[in-house]
Amino acid sequence: MVTVKQVVKGEENIDRKKFLDELKRKNEKYGFMRSIEPESNEKDGDLENLPFIVKDAICKEDRITSAGSSIIENYRPVFSSTVVERLEDEGGEYIGKSNQDEFGFGTFCTNCAFETPKNPHDPERVVGGSSGGAGACIAAIDQPLISIGESTGGSVTNPAAYNGVVGITPTYGRVSRHGLINYANSLDKIGVMAEKVYGAAKGLEIIAGEDENDHTTVEGAVPAFSENLDKKESLKIAVPKQYLELEGLEEGVRQNFERSVEIMEEQGFETEEVDIPLLDADYSVPAYYIVAVSEASTNLAKYSGIRYGLEKDPEQFEDFNSYFSEIRSEGFGEEAKRRALLGTYTRQAGYRDQYYIKAAKVRQKLINQLKEVFEQYDVIMAPSMPNIAPKIEEAESMSPEKVYAMDACTVGPNFAGVPMVSVPNGKSEGMPTGLHIIADHFEEQKILDTALTYQEVSDHE
């Protein structure tokens, strides 16, 4: 397979027709694209002629951007997101939008309003969520490609692991969210998926940086992540016992992770089991979901049939409340309705202190615990997901509680806003598994270097 590195270094030309033919053919089989609307780009840069795909929640001027929801099914933004503009400024060619869970609400990409994408390794299985289409297209297409996803509680790591690709989620504030249809404002992070570590590093390098349209972005120059990539020669690696003792951790996933640790130890790296109490699923999962649904319910309030998306004749309704309820009942899927209700409840006077404020305090304490670990260790390593991608039928029959529990490996670091990367580390029952590498805030270079080290010393494709 041609790597992104070969393309951006000018060592390989891209056959645009061949790429689009394969994309359309594979999409008919796996359904990972929401729309295919390719644009040519005459700009020169590090990504000259390189195709890129973005998640359906990331705006591209005059291109369908529906965040996986029927309520804004035909929405065409009047501007492009900062990340799209930066990719195009470097010569990247926009191809289209990838399918996703509605507004990012899902673990398996089975909450899509338009089509449930299928895993390229086994079409009976899920692709992971919510950036499922973004991960599946990398796995399916035997052509150079960068795919842009977005993570709130693990939505880059999850599909990267399930599809056997590399996915990096940056520090909160590293990448502008301008032009992103938000899920939860204090948690959302735009990330990159690619075939290899270099591609993810290059993509992040281009989209990162301060943006006057997003005041949560950090000041300062962006490191040259791809140019600075270098194998590590000494590392102290922490392995949280909370993940090793996780209920539901599949044996094949455990074996692949233990082998990954052994591989790093064989390189002379020091690994040690550590205790990070608030990574326990009994704390991290409920605390994360309280904050996430609270912020989500606020963001969903604007979809009322007045300025955005689905509309009806207001003369047919007695008052605004009945109009508003009809629009949202028809336009939202079941999971969106569930999260809107849960979030509204946790924000109510009388419940805010009991739920939202308490969850916010848990987040700060978790950050403090992680900081203590990173004072002694370079990175944390863990399984990316506790299981392989389940069958679509199985995923659709899971209770909401069981689905939320699947996020136990990813919500903790996402909740804390630290950077993480998932890199393929083998297969179980013929399906990919992932190795999760996590570091302190703004230590993306460290996790990319560690991922590169693992990628080069292991034999996993």
N, C-alpha and C positions, 0 to 999 in steps of 0.2 A: 504494500500500500504506500502511496506517495504521502509523505508527512507534511504537516504545515511548515515545518522548518525548511524543507526543500523549496517550498513555494515562496516563502517570504525572503529566502536567500537568493531567489532567482535561478534556482537549479532545475526547475521543472515548470513547464507551461501547463496551463489549464485548458482543457477542451470544453468550452462552455456548453456546446450542444450535447456532448457526451454526459456532462454533469446533469443538465436539466432532464435529459431522457432517463437517466438512472433515478433521479429524484422522483420524477412522476411515476415511474414504474414501481419503485419501492413503496411510494406513498399509497398507491392503489392497494398494495398488499398489507401494509402495516398501519396506515392512517395516522401518521404522526404530524401531518401538516394541517393547519387551519386554513391557510391560503398560500398559493404560489403566484407571486406577482413580481417577477424578476425585473431589476433595473440595471442598465449598464452604468458604468462610472468611468469617467475619463481622467480622474485625478490620479496622480502618482503618489506612491508611499510604500510603507512596509508591507501593506496588504494588497498591493496592486493586483487586480483581477481575482482576488480570493473571495469566494462566495461566503456569505454569512447569513444566518437565520436567527430570528429573535422570537422570544416567547410572546404569545398573543397579548400579554398585558403591557408590552413595551411599545410606545407610540412611534409610528412612522407616518410622516405627512401623507395624507390622502390615501392611506392603505388601511384596509379593514383591521381594526384593533378592538376585539370584543372581550378580552380577558376570559375567554371560555364561557361567556354568559349570554343567554338569549335576550336579556334586558337591554344590552347594547350590541346586538347582533350585527348591525350594519354601520356601526360608528366608524367614521373616517376622520382622524385628527387633523387639525389645521397646522400642526407643527410636528417636528420629529423630536424624539428624546435625545438627550445629550449623548448617550452611548451610541445611538445610531449615527448621529452626526460625526462623532469621533472616528468611528469605523469607516465611514464613507470618506472622511477627510484623508484617511490613510490608503485610499484606493480600494477598500473593500466593496464588494457588490452585493447589495441587498437582494435576497431571493424570496423571502416570504416569512410568514408567522407559523410557529409551531403550536400544536394543540396543548392544552393544559386543563387542569381542574378549574372549575368556575371560581374566578377571583383568587385562585391559589388555594382553595379550600379542599385539600385532599392529600392522601398519602400514596395513592395508587394510580391517579389519572383516570379514575372511573367516574368522576363527577363532572365530566365534560358535557356541555350542552349540545355539542355538534357531533363528536365521534370519539369513541374510546380507542386510543392508539394501542397497537399490539407490539409485544416485545420481539425484536428481530431475531433473538436467539431461540424463541419459542412463541409463535403467534397466539397460543392459548394463555399466555401469561401477561401480566401487567408490565408497564414500562416504568412505574414509579411516578410519584407526584411531588409537587404539582407541575414541575417543569418537565413532565414526562416526554412530550414530543421533542423537546430540545435535546434530551439525551438519546432518544431512539434514533433520531436522524443521523447522529454521529456514528452510532453502531451499524446502521443499515447501509450507509453510503460509502462506497469504496473510492471516494474522491476527497481531495483536500477541502476542509470545511471548518468554520468556527461557528459555534452555536451559543447564543446568549440566553441564559436562564435567570431566574430570580429565586431567592431563598428567604423564607420567613422563619421556618422551623426545621429546615433540612431539605428544601426543595431543589437543591443542586446536588448535594451529596447523594440523596436517595436515588434519583434516576441515573446518576453516574454509576453507582454501585450495581443497580439492577441491570444496566445495559452494558457494563464492562468498559466504561470510558473514564477519562479523567475529568473531574469537575472541581473547580476552585470557587469557594465562597469567601469573599474578602472581608476585612474588618468593616464594621458598620461605619460609614462615612468616607470610606476609601473611594467609592464609586458614586457618582451622582444618580439620584433617583428622579431627576427631572424628566417628566414624560413617562413615568411608570404609573400604571393604574394600581394604586396602593391596596394592599391587604391590611397591614398593620404598620403604621409609620415609624415606630421606634424599633422595628424588627426587620424590615425589608432590606435586602442586600442583593444587588445585581451581580451575577457571577458568570463564569465562562466554562463551557465544556468543549473538549477537543479529544482527538485520538490519543495524543501523547502530552506529556508534561510541557514540552516546549510550546505547543499551540495554545494551551491554557495560559501560560505565562505571557506569551506575546499578546493575546487578546486582552488580558487584564492590564498589561502595561499601556495599551492604547486607550481603553475606556476609563481608566482611573484618573483621579486628579480633581482639584478644586473646581467648583462650578458656581458662578454667581447666582444661578437659578436655584441652587440647593444649598442653603446655609448650614446644613449638617455635614457638608463635605469639608475635609481637612485641608489646611493650607500646606504649601511646600511642594517641591518637585517630586514627581513620581519616579521611583527607582526603575532602572532598566531591568526589569525582572528577567526577561528572556536572555539578554546579553550577559547578565550576571550569574546565570545558572551555573552551578558548580557542585560536583559530588562532594558530600560531606565526608570528612575523615575521622571526626570524633563527635559523638552525640551522647547526651544523656536523655534517655527516653523513659517517660512515665507511662505506666499502664494502669488505668483506674480499675480497682477491683469491682466497682459498681457495674461495669460493663461485663466483666467476666462472670459475675454472679447473676446477670440479668435473666429473669424468667422469660422463657421463649427464645433464648439464644440457640439457634439450630446447631447441631453437632458439626455439620459440614462447614458452617461459617466459623465456628470455634476452631476447628482444625486448621483452616486456612489462615486464620489470624495467628494462632500459635506458631505456625510455620513461618509466617512473616516476621514475627518477633525473633525466631531462631535465625533467620536469614540476616537480620540486622546485627544480632549478636555475633554471627560468624564473621562479620565485617569489623568486629572489634568494638562495637558500640555497647554502651552500658544500658541495660534495661532493668526497671524495678517496678514492682507493683506498688501503687499508692492508694490512699484513701481520700476521696473527694466526696464527702457526704451528700452535698446537694446535687450531685449528678445522679443520685438514686432516682429511679423513675417515679417513686411515690412523691417526690418533691418537685423535680424538674418538669415533669409532664403537666400536672395540674397548674403549677404556677405559670408556665409558658402559655397554656391555653387560656387562662383567665385574662392575661394581658392581651393576647392575640385576638380573642373574640371581642373583647371590650373595644379595642381600636378598630376592628373590622366593622362592628355594628355602626360606629360613627361614620366610617368611610362609605358604608352602604346607604346612608340616609339620603345622599344626593340623587339616588336613582328612584325618582318619584314620578316620572312621566311628565316632567315639566321642561327640563333643559336637556336631558340626555336620554337617548335610546327610545325604548318602547313608549308609545303614546296612544291615547284613545280620545274620543270626543268627550270633553268634560261635561257637555250638556246632558249626557246620558246618566249622570250621577248626581245624587242629592247634595253632596258636599265634598270637600277636599279629602276628608278621611276615607270615604268610601272609594274615591278615585285612586288615591294613594295605595290603599290596600289591594285593590283589583290589579293595579299595575305590578306590584311587587309579588302578589300571589302567582300571577301568570309568568312573570319574567324571571324570578329566582328559582333555582333548583332546591331540592330538599336540604342539602348541606348548607347552602347560603342562608336559607330560612332558619335553620337550627342555630347557626352561629350568630345571626342577627338577634335572635331571641335570647340566647345565652349572654351575649355581650351587653345587651340592653339591661338585662337583669343585674349583672355584676357592676354596672355603672350607676344604678339607681341610688338615690339618697337612702341611707339606712343599710345598704349592702356594700357601698363603695369601700368603706374602711375594712369590712370583713373579708372582702375578696380582692379587689383591684390593688388597694394600697398594700395589703399584706403580700400579694404576689410581687409587687414592685420591690419590696424589701428583700424578698427571697432572691430576686435577680441581683441586687447589689451584694448580698452575702455570697452568692455563687461566684460573682466576679472576684471578690476578695479571696475566696478559696482557690480559684484558678491562679490568681496572681502569686499566691504563696507557693504553688506548685512550680510556676515558671521561674521563680527565684532560684530553684534548685535543678530544674530540668529544662532542656532545650525545647522538647516537643512532647505532646501526649499522643499515644497511638492507641487505636481502638478499632473494633469492627465498624464499618460504615453503616450497615444495617444488620439487625439481628437475624434476618432470614434471607433466603433467595426470593426473587419475584414470585408471588403466589399466582395461581391460576386466576383469570379474570372472574370466573364464576365464584370462586372462593372469596375473593376480595369483595365482591358485590354483596355477598351474604353476611359479611362481618358486621357486628354491632358497632356503633360509633365509638364506644369505649375501647373495643379491641383494636379498631383502626388507629385511634389516638395513641394507644400503647405501643404501636409499631414505630413511633417516632422517638423512642426512648434513647437511642444512640445519638440522635442529632439535635434534639431541642435544647439540651444543656448548653453546648458551645454557641449555638445560634442565639439563644436567649441572652448570653453574655456578650455577644457581638464580636467574638474573636474570630480570626481567620481559620479556615480549614480546607483541606483538599482530600478528595477521595481518588485513590488510584487502584486499578484492578489488581487483585492478589490471588487469582485462581478461580476454580469453578467447583460447584457442588451440585450434584445431580444434573450436570450439563449446563448449569446456569452460572453467570458471573457473580463473584462476591467482591467487596471492596475493602481496602485498608484506609482508615480515616487518620489523617495526620493534622494535629491541631497545635497552634502556638499562641503566644501572647498578642495583644492588639498591635497591628501594623507590622507583624513579623511574617508577611507573606513570602518574602524571599527565603526565609528559613524553612517553611513548609514545602515550598517548591523545590528547594535544593534536596530536602529529605526525600520527597517523592521521586525526584530524578534519580537519586542514589538507589532507592528501592527498585525503580523501574529498570535500571541498568544491571543490577546484580541479581534480580529475579528472572525467571523465564516466563513470566506471564504476559500474554498479549491482550 
